[in-house]
Amino acid sequence: MALRMELRNLGGSAHSSFRRLARVSDAISYLGPSAYLWSYSLSIIAVGCLAQLPAISTLGLLYLSLMLLAWWITRCWGVLALIFISLIGAEWALWSNQAALDRRLPQGAHGADFVLQLDVASLPAVKESSGFGRDQHSRTVRFRARIVDFVSSPFPEGLATGGIAPGSLLNLTWYRVDDKTLTRLRGGSQWILPVRLRSPRGSVNPNTFDYEGWLLREGVTATGYVRPRDYSPQWLGQGSGIIELRDKLRSRITQLPIQRSDLIVALLLGDRSQLSENDTDLLRRTGTGHLIAISGLHVGMVAGCFMLLGTLLAKGVGLFSGTSRFGIAVGLALIGSLGYTLVAGAPLSAQRAIVMAWVLLLAWHWRRRLGAGFAYSLALSLVLTLQPLAFYSAGFWLSFVAVGSLLLGFAGRIPLGRGAPQMHKAGAADKVPPGSNRFSLQWFWQLLRSQWLVAVGLFIPSILYFSGFSFSGVLVNLVAIPWVGSSILPPLMLGTVLIDTQLGVWLLQFAGWQLNLLMTVLNCVDHSVPGFYGFAIPSSAPVILIAGLGAVLILLPRGVPGRHLGWLFFLPVAEPWLVELAPAENHLKFSVLDVGQGLSVVISSGKSRIVYDTGPSIPSGWSAGGSIVAPYLMGAGGTELEALVVSHGDRDHAGGVEGLLRRIEVERVYAPGALADNLPLSPGTFTDQCTAGKVDYIGDISLRWLWPLAPMKPEEVLDGEENEHSCVILAEWQGVRLLLTGDISRAVELQLAKLYPQFPHVDILVAPHHGSRSSSSPALLEWARPKRVVFSAGFLHHFGHPHRDVVKRYQNLGVSIFNTAESGAIEFSWRQGESEPQIQQARLAPRFWYASHNRE
């Protein structure tokens, strides 16, 4: 009885205190419908952040318990409604995400061969193959296809093949495409193709693009490649619709005598496959990459152009009242933005953009009944309803943070919602010198303020997604954005409509000339103004939240106390600059990156970083060096590398060198024999041969070279291409020993055991030749006696690495085994005085699509 009374008193106390201290119903009433929209959106985001998806019934019971608790505490119907709306969002996200997982090709069918009837559902991207091997002068085509029907399947009829069914989307690659096939492989074309399909799985590394998550968001159920040797491909004909129109427009534009047709195609059709890597890097460094990525900026610009056109047409006709003219202008803007989105291929970024544009246009049209804050929250909820995982993409945050920064910075000038106070005060934007040019000066001042607000708001998202921030982009965009919007896009749009006339060609030539001039200006700015600065990606959520709070404080209107204190909140992310003034932290990190069937290792201590091998490249031009190793290094802070070791010339080890050097400055390069002479190094780069017997020091890390041996005769020079020429290194740091062996075979392992009989135990061994049967001999294991071994191999690769006999050999000796195919990137960290490392595996990150693969 006493316990019951105590609980009753406790409940009554909690009940009364909550009612006194938190008038939740008043807060909900103040925020209006926006509160329910935010509850809905945040629940979708919360479900997407789960490490594993629960059952729908489990989630429902959790919310029911939460509603009962909320009613017991608040007795407020508004709170119950808020939780119920949140439940709807959570259940929708859970169902949608689970359905996306169920549609993927299961691992049991990974590597299976099918003959499929397909429609080409994208603009094929043609690349002249580059890199190493026999494919370096062939042509590769990448495209997205939609399954129409199964011609043949390795599975018996009725046996489930995951979500692979008619209507499923595939990302396919066709190697060594001849001219006849290339002329027929067009957007919308129909084919019967033999394909080998793989589960939609990608490499997982810190600070890098999540390819696997991107495939899930795009609705791609499998990846694969065409196998014309198994079955002769059949062209069934050319399709029709928007995709065919887009293909014809691309062909027509590329055939016209105009400058920068590659940029025109990117701006108009969203196809960036024709852009050179140099142009892409230039746009990234100057912070103008958004100008050629179909986003809210372009959709908004197109909507503005059509709105202006609608206003002029309505005034010219003169048959409508002012309200009707405005309605016609908005209607034409809606139609124009939709048409542009369809012509651009309706990528997810454009879908988000058109939702935001339509909501804002309708909000403007109904400005007496719809505030900007409500329109913003409505656009957010609609985007997340269409794409529950959209918040994982950079474009989502760049779009909504940019708009949110403007709304917050101009608070008081824009009604934020029902009941929002009008906070208009004389601010910097109002302090415009009087005179006849007051309107022009005010417009320019507002432009400056807008760019400033967006730059502050996007500072943290830029660091998180791009490992840096372009300070020159703040100034460049002041000119580039209005230039593209007012002078390039209008003739581009009109020229496209009139492309079969001479006037249309002239307009496109004018747009191309301006784009060429714009790129020239960007190049000059890049060489004369400090531009892109790298920042280490914050490793903890509190640092990100604190910096985000600082940005919000800075963006608040003038007169709000404590605004300028927000700058102090940015200090935790200024590590790349502060670290130069502080002593280097005494620790070691050894990272075996997940590069698929290949190898790349990063060793770092304090300010010193060493890369051993750069991973593979593929004929289409992609390389692990540029897409995985470089972003990983940039995310850790800085774009400089003290030493690069290229173990030998195989593509899966040296293929990524060019991509890495394009983004990272390397002080010195080590390679066996004459291999360094064949690498795409910058003039003046220091090179040296890795020859047994030498010891080099990179910071406080010693590199002891164990192999290859120096040639017996001076005139003999190793070419460095063979597995037997691989650089073998023992890296040491304060008693921690790391052995890297490249692709050496059993024969070299036996020689190492004879050459260095008193060899110390090693803490980590990177398995020779990815764990192939021809390596990791008992002699090597007895000689090195490793505590841990890491296999760097591709997931279910046809080479079958690591071989089961090799794995068993390590297991019998009690060696801890790690495999990048299963764990993603593996990071081992030691601090001074520690004998055992802290271990992080990238695939253990809280992403439910990683967990689903692990269960399979």
Residue pairs with C-beta under 8 A, 6 or more apart in sequence:
11 72
14 73
15 72
15 73
15 75
18 73
18 74
19 74
19 75
22 74
24 74
24 76
24 78
24 79
25 74
25 76
25 77
25 78
25 79
27 35
28 35
28 78
28 79
28 82
29 78
29 419
30 419
31 38
31 417
31 419
32 374
32 417
32 418
32 419
33 374
33 377
33 418
34 373
34 374
34 377
34 417
35 82
36 81
36 82
36 85
37 374
37 377
37 378
37 380
37 381
38 377
38 380
39 82
39 83
39 85
39 86
39 89
40 85
40 86
40 88
40 89
40 381
40 384
41 89
41 377
41 380
41 381
41 384
42 86
42 89
43 86
43 87
43 88
43 89
43 90
43 93
44 89
44 90
44 92
44 93
44 384
44 385
44 388
45 384
45 391
46 90
47 53
47 59
47 89
47 90
47 93
47 94
47 97
47 388
48 93
48 97
48 388
48 389
48 391
48 392
48 848
49 846
50 846
50 848
51 846
51 847
51 848
51 851
52 848
52 851
53 94
53 97
53 98
53 101
53 848
53 852
54 94
56 91
56 94
56 95
59 87
59 90
59 91
59 94
60 87
60 91
63 83
63 84
63 86
63 87
63 90
66 83
67 80
67 83
67 84
67 87
70 76
70 79
70 80
70 83
71 79
71 80
89 381
89 384
92 385
92 388
93 384
93 388
96 388
97 388
97 389
97 848
100 216
100 219
100 389
101 216
101 848
101 849
101 852
102 162
102 163
103 162
103 163
103 168
103 219
103 221
104 162
104 163
104 199
104 200
104 216
104 221
104 222
105 161
105 162
105 163
105 164
105 197
105 198
105 199
105 200
105 221
105 222
106 161
106 162
106 199
106 856
107 199
107 796
107 853
107 856
108 856
109 154
109 155
109 161
109 162
109 164
109 197
109 199
110 197
110 198
110 199
110 795
110 796
111 196
111 197
111 198
111 796
111 798
112 153
112 154
112 155
112 161
112 196
112 197
113 154
113 194
113 195
113 196
113 197
113 227
113 230
114 150
114 151
114 152
114 153
114 154
114 194
114 195
114 196
114 197
115 150
115 151
115 152
115 153
115 192
115 193
115 194
115 195
115 231
116 145
116 147
116 148
116 149
116 150
116 151
116 192
116 193
116 195
117 147
117 148
117 149
117 150
117 151
117 190
117 191
117 192
117 236
118 145
118 146
118 147
118 148
118 170
118 190
118 191
118 192
118 193
119 145
119 146
119 148
119 188
119 189
119 190
119 239
120 143
120 144
120 145
120 185
120 186
120 187
120 188
120 189
120 190
120 191
120 239
120 243
121 143
121 144
121 145
121 146
121 169
121 187
121 243
122 143
122 144
122 187
122 243
122 345
123 143
123 187
123 243
123 246
123 247
123 250
123 269
123 271
123 273
123 345
124 141
124 142
124 143
124 185
124 186
124 187
125 141
125 142
125 143
125 271
125 273
126 139
126 140
126 141
126 177
126 182
126 273
127 139
127 140
127 141
127 142
127 273
127 619
127 620
127 621
128 137
128 138
128 139
128 140
129 135
129 136
129 137
129 138
129 139
129 140
129 175
129 619
129 620
129 621
130 136
130 617
130 619
130 621
131 617
131 618
131 619
131 621
131 623
131 651
131 655
131 658
132 617
132 649
132 650
132 651
132 654
132 655
133 619
133 651
135 175
135 176
135 619
136 619
138 175
138 176
138 177
138 619
139 176
139 177
139 182
140 173
140 174
140 175
140 176
140 177
140 618
140 619
140 620
141 173
141 174
141 177
141 182
141 185
142 171
142 172
142 173
142 174
142 273
142 620
143 172
143 174
143 185
144 169
144 170
144 171
144 172
144 220
145 169
145 170
145 172
145 191
145 193
146 167
146 168
146 169
146 170
147 164
147 165
147 166
147 167
147 168
147 169
147 170
148 166
148 190
149 166
150 166
151 192
153 161
155 161
162 221
163 221
164 197
164 221
164 222
168 221
168 222
169 218
169 219
169 220
169 221
170 195
170 197
170 220
170 221
170 222
170 223
170 224
171 200
171 215
171 220
171 222
171 223
171 224
172 193
172 195
172 223
172 224
172 225
172 226
173 224
173 225
173 226
173 620
174 181
174 185
174 225
174 226
175 225
175 226
175 619
177 185
181 233
181 235
184 235
184 238
185 191
186 238
186 244
186 247
187 243
187 244
187 246
187 247
187 250
188 238
188 239
188 240
188 241
188 243
188 244
188 247
189 235
189 236
189 237
189 238
189 239
190 235
190 236
190 237
190 238
190 239
191 233
191 234
191 235
191 236
192 233
192 234
192 236
193 226
193 231
193 233
193 234
194 226
194 227
194 228
194 230
194 231
194 233
195 224
195 225
195 226
195 227
196 224
196 225
196 227
197 222
197 223
197 224
198 222
198 223
198 224
198 796
199 222
199 795
199 796
199 853
200 212
200 215
200 216
200 220
200 221
200 222
200 223
201 212
201 795
201 853
202 210
202 211
202 212
202 214
202 215
203 211
203 593
203 594
203 595
203 596
203 624
203 628
203 824
203 825
204 210
204 212
204 594
204 824
204 825
204 842
204 843
204 845
204 850
205 593
205 594
205 628
205 631
205 632
205 824
205 825
205 842
206 537
206 632
206 635
206 825
206 827
206 842
207 467
207 537
207 631
207 632
207 634
207 635
207 636
208 627
208 628
208 631
208 632
208 635
209 627
209 631
210 392
210 847
212 849
212 850
213 389
213 392
213 847
213 849
214 393
215 223
216 389
216 849
217 348
217 387
217 389
217 390
217 392
217 393
218 348
226 233
238 244
242 342
242 343
243 345
245 343
246 269
246 343
246 345
249 268
249 269
249 343
249 496
249 499
250 265
250 269
250 271
252 499
253 261
253 264
253 265
253 268
253 499
253 508
254 261
254 265
254 274
256 505
256 508
256 509
257 509
258 264
258 505
258 508
258 509
258 511
258 512
259 509
259 512
259 513
259 515
259 516
260 512
260 515
260 516
260 519
261 274
261 512
262 274
262 275
262 276
262 279
263 275
263 279
263 292
263 512
263 515
263 519
264 492
264 508
264 511
264 512
264 515
265 271
265 274
266 272
266 274
266 275
266 292
266 293
267 291
267 292
267 298
267 484
267 488
267 489
267 492
267 515
268 343
268 344
268 492
268 496
269 343
269 344
269 345
270 293
270 294
270 344
270 345
270 347
270 350
271 345
272 280
272 292
272 293
275 292
277 621
277 626
277 662
279 519
280 289
281 662
281 663
282 519
282 522
282 523
282 526
283 289
283 291
283 292
283 522
284 466
284 470
284 532
285 470
285 472
285 526
285 531
285 532
286 470
286 472
286 473
286 476
286 522
286 525
286 526
286 531
286 532
287 469
287 470
287 472
287 473
287 474
287 476
287 477
287 531
287 532
288 473
288 476
288 477
288 480
288 522
290 297
290 398
291 297
291 480
291 481
291 484
293 349
293 395
294 341
294 344
294 345
294 347
294 349
294 350
294 353
295 349
295 350
295 353
295 395
295 398
295 399
296 352
296 353
296 356
296 357
296 399
296 402
296 403
297 353
297 481
297 485
298 340
298 344
298 353
298 489
299 337
299 340
299 341
299 350
299 353
299 354
299 356
299 357
300 337
300 353
300 357
301 484
301 485
301 489
302 336
302 337
302 340
302 489
302 493
303 333
303 334
303 336
303 337
303 357
303 361
304 333
304 485
305 336
305 489
305 490
305 493
306 332
306 333
306 335
306 336
306 337
307 329
307 330
307 332
307 333
307 336
307 361
308 329
309 332
309 336
310 328
310 329
310 330
310 331
310 332
310 333
311 325
311 326
311 328
311 329
313 328
313 332
314 320
314 324
314 325
314 328
314 329
315 325
320 328
326 365
327 365
330 361
330 362
330 364
330 365
333 361
334 358
334 361
337 354
337 357
337 358
337 361
338 354
340 493
341 350
341 351
341 353
341 354
343 496
344 350
348 387
348 390
348 393
348 395
349 393
349 395
351 383
351 386
351 387
352 383
352 386
352 387
352 390
352 395
352 396
352 399
353 399
355 379
355 382
355 383
355 386
356 379
356 383
356 399
356 400
356 403
359 375
359 378
359 379
359 382
360 375
360 379
362 370
362 375
363 370
363 371
363 372
363 374
363 375
363 378
371 415
371 416
371 417
371 418
371 420
372 407
372 414
372 415
372 416
372 417
373 407
373 415
373 416
373 417
373 420
374 417
374 418
376 400
376 403
376 404
376 407
379 400
380 400
383 390
383 396
384 390
384 391
390 396
391 397
394 461
394 465
394 466
397 461
397 464
397 465
398 458
398 461
398 465
401 457
401 458
401 461
402 454
402 457
402 458
404 457
405 453
405 454
405 456
405 457
405 458
405 551
405 555
406 450
406 453
406 454
407 414
407 416
408 453
408 457
408 552
408 555
408 556
409 449
409 450
409 453
409 555
409 557
410 429
410 453
411 423
411 556
411 557
412 422
412 423
412 424
412 425
412 557
413 424
415 422
423 557
425 557
425 558
425 559
427 557
427 558
427 559
428 445
428 449
428 558
429 442
429 445
429 446
429 449
432 438
432 441
432 442
432 445
433 441
435 441
447 478
447 482
448 478
451 474
451 477
451 478
451 481
452 474
453 555
455 473
455 474
456 551
456 554
456 555
457 551
457 555
459 469
459 547
459 551
459 570
460 544
460 547
460 548
460 551
460 573
462 468
462 469
462 470
463 469
463 535
463 537
463 538
463 573
464 537
464 538
464 544
467 534
467 535
467 536
467 537
467 631
467 634
467 635
468 532
468 533
468 534
468 535
468 634
469 532
469 533
469 535
470 531
470 532
470 533
471 530
471 531
471 532
471 533
472 525
472 526
472 529
472 530
472 531
472 532
473 531
475 525
475 529
476 522
476 525
479 521
480 518
480 522
483 514
483 518
484 518
487 514
488 511
488 514
488 515
488 518
491 507
491 508
491 510
491 511
492 507
492 508
492 511
494 504
494 507
495 503
495 504
495 505
495 506
495 507
495 508
495 510
495 511
496 504
496 508
497 504
498 504
498 507
499 505
499 508
525 531
533 576
534 576
534 634
534 637
534 638
534 639
535 573
535 574
535 575
535 576
535 637
536 573
536 575
536 576
536 635
536 636
536 637
536 638
537 635
537 636
538 544
538 547
538 572
538 573
543 572
543 573
546 569
546 572
547 569
547 570
547 572
547 573
549 566
549 569
550 565
550 566
550 567
550 568
550 569
550 570
551 566
551 569
551 570
552 566
553 560
553 562
553 563
553 564
553 565
553 566
553 569
554 563
554 564
554 566
554 567
556 563
571 578
575 637
576 637
576 638
579 607
579 637
584 605
584 606
584 607
584 699
585 606
586 605
586 606
586 831
586 832
587 605
587 606
587 829
587 830
587 831
587 832
588 603
588 604
588 605
588 701
588 733
588 734
588 736
588 829
588 830
589 602
589 603
589 604
589 605
589 827
589 828
589 829
590 601
590 602
590 603
590 738
590 764
590 827
590 828
590 829
590 837
591 601
591 602
591 603
591 604
591 632
591 825
591 826
591 827
591 828
592 599
592 600
592 601
592 766
592 790
592 792
592 818
592 820
592 825
592 826
593 600
593 601
593 602
593 615
593 624
593 628
593 629
593 632
593 792
593 820
593 825
594 628
594 792
594 820
594 821
594 823
594 824
594 825
594 842
595 615
595 616
595 624
595 628
595 629
595 656
595 792
595 820
596 615
596 616
596 624
596 794
596 795
596 797
597 616
597 652
597 770
597 793
597 794
597 797
597 799
597 801
598 613
598 615
598 616
598 624
598 651
598 652
598 653
598 655
598 656
598 792
598 794
599 612
599 613
599 615
599 647
599 652
599 653
599 742
599 766
599 770
599 792
600 611
600 612
600 613
600 614
600 615
600 624
600 625
600 628
600 629
600 656
600 792
601 611
601 612
601 613
601 740
601 766
602 609
602 610
602 611
602 612
602 629
602 632
602 633
603 609
603 610
603 611
603 612
603 701
603 731
603 738
604 610
604 636
605 699
605 700
605 701
605 733
606 699
606 700
607 699
608 642
608 698
608 699
608 700
608 701
609 633
609 636
609 640
609 641
609 642
609 643
610 641
610 642
610 643
610 644
610 645
610 698
610 701
610 703
610 731
611 629
611 633
611 641
611 643
611 644
611 645
611 660
612 645
612 647
612 727
612 729
612 740
613 645
613 646
613 647
613 653
613 654
613 742
614 623
614 624
614 625
614 629
614 644
614 646
614 653
614 654
614 655
614 656
614 657
614 659
614 660
615 623
615 624
615 625
615 628
615 629
615 652
615 653
615 655
615 656
616 623
616 624
616 651
616 652
616 653
616 655
616 656
617 623
617 624
617 625
617 651
617 655
617 656
617 658
617 659
618 655
623 655
623 656
623 658
623 659
623 660
624 655
624 656
624 659
625 655
625 656
625 657
625 658
625 659
625 660
625 661
626 656
626 658
626 659
626 660
626 662
626 663
627 659
628 656
629 656
629 659
629 660
629 664
630 659
630 660
630 662
630 663
630 664
632 825
633 639
633 641
633 664
634 663
634 664
639 663
639 664
639 665
640 664
640 665
640 666
640 667
641 664
641 665
641 666
641 667
642 667
642 668
642 698
642 699
643 666
643 667
643 668
643 669
643 670
643 696
643 698
643 703
644 657
644 660
644 666
644 668
644 669
644 670
645 669
645 670
645 671
645 690
645 703
645 727
645 729
645 740
646 653
646 654
646 657
646 669
646 670
646 671
646 675
646 676
646 679
646 720
646 727
647 653
647 654
647 672
647 726
647 727
647 740
647 742
647 743
648 654
648 672
648 675
648 720
648 721
648 722
648 723
648 725
648 726
648 727
648 742
648 743
649 675
649 678
649 719
649 720
649 721
649 722
650 721
650 723
650 743
653 742
653 743
654 675
654 679
657 679
657 680
658 680
660 666
661 680
661 681
661 682
666 681
666 682
666 685
667 685
667 686
668 685
668 686
668 687
668 688
669 676
669 679
669 681
669 685
669 686
669 687
669 688
670 676
670 687
670 688
670 689
670 690
670 696
670 727
671 679
671 687
671 689
671 690
671 720
671 727
672 689
672 690
672 708
672 718
672 720
672 725
672 726
672 727
673 689
673 708
673 717
673 718
673 719
673 720
673 725
674 717
674 718
674 719
674 720
675 718
675 719
675 720
675 721
675 725
676 687
676 688
676 689
676 720
678 720
681 687
690 705
690 708
690 727
690 729
691 705
691 708
691 709
691 710
692 705
692 706
692 707
692 708
692 709
692 710
692 728
692 755
693 705
693 710
694 704
694 705
695 702
695 703
695 704
695 705
696 702
696 703
696 705
697 703
700 733
700 734
701 731
701 732
701 733
702 731
702 732
702 733
703 729
703 730
703 731
704 729
704 730
704 731
704 732
705 727
705 728
705 729
706 728
706 729
706 730
706 752
706 755
706 756
707 726
707 727
707 728
707 744
707 748
707 751
707 752
708 718
708 724
708 725
708 726
708 727
708 728
711 717
711 718
718 725
719 725
723 742
723 743
723 744
723 745
723 769
724 744
724 745
724 747
724 748
726 741
726 742
726 743
726 744
726 748
727 740
727 742
728 739
728 740
728 741
728 742
728 744
728 748
728 752
729 739
729 740
730 737
730 738
730 739
730 762
731 737
731 738
731 739
731 740
732 738
733 830
734 830
734 832
735 835
736 763
736 830
736 837
737 760
737 761
737 762
737 763
738 762
738 763
738 764
738 766
739 762
739 764
739 765
739 766
739 784
739 786
740 766
741 765
741 766
741 767
741 768
741 775
742 768
742 769
743 768
743 769
743 770
743 775
744 752
744 768
744 769
744 775
745 768
745 769
745 774
745 775
746 774
746 775
746 777
746 779
746 780
749 768
749 775
749 776
749 777
749 779
749 780
749 783
750 777
750 779
752 759
752 780
752 783
753 759
753 779
753 780
753 782
753 783
756 783
759 783
759 784
761 784
761 785
761 786
761 787
762 784
762 785
762 786
762 787
763 786
763 787
763 788
763 837
764 786
764 787
764 788
764 789
764 790
764 828
765 784
765 786
765 788
765 789
765 790
766 789
766 790
766 792
767 775
767 776
767 789
767 790
767 791
767 792
767 802
767 806
768 775
768 776
768 780
769 775
769 776
769 801
770 791
770 792
770 793
770 799
770 801
770 802
771 791
771 793
771 801
771 802
771 803
771 806
771 807
772 799
772 801
772 802
772 803
772 806
773 803
773 805
773 806
775 806
776 806
776 809
776 810
778 809
781 809
781 810
781 813
781 815
785 813
786 815
787 815
787 816
788 815
788 816
788 817
788 818
788 828
789 810
789 815
789 816
789 817
789 818
790 818
790 819
790 820
790 826
791 801
791 802
791 807
791 817
791 818
791 819
791 820
791 821
792 820
793 799
793 801
793 802
793 819
793 820
793 821
794 801
794 821
795 821
795 822
796 821
797 821
802 819
807 817
810 817
811 817
818 826
818 841
820 826
822 843
823 841
823 842
823 843
823 844
824 841
824 842
824 843
824 850
825 841
825 842
826 839
826 840
826 841
826 842
827 839
827 840
827 841
827 842
828 837
828 838
828 839
829 837
829 838
829 839
829 840
830 837
830 838
843 850
843 853
843 854
844 850
